[in-house]
């Protein structure tokens, strides 16, 4: 037998011995233990489901708040954009007019 086989055999024998001793010294019958485990699992599943519902509700609320904030920002930009656009267009026109006046002035001097 090689070292790996010996280790596996020792593990297998230890598992069998542990299971046997567990059955011999168990404080409850197997059926009672299974019922306890089933109840514990049911309680954990219900708690997990409740937590999941809470997270979904909170994330839905947060998403709605984000949507509302985004809508507010968009509406604010829609209101401010025409004002800013008009200022920029006016500045460009003023710059262009000044450039034209300057160009005409230079032609007259030449």
Buried (B, 14 or more C-beta within 10 A) or exposed (E): EEEEEEEEEEEEEEEEEEEEEEEEEEEEEEEEEEEEEEEEEEEEEEEEEEEEEEEEEEEEEEEEEEEEEEEEEEEEEEEEEEEEEEEEEEEEEEEEEEEEEEEEEEEEEE
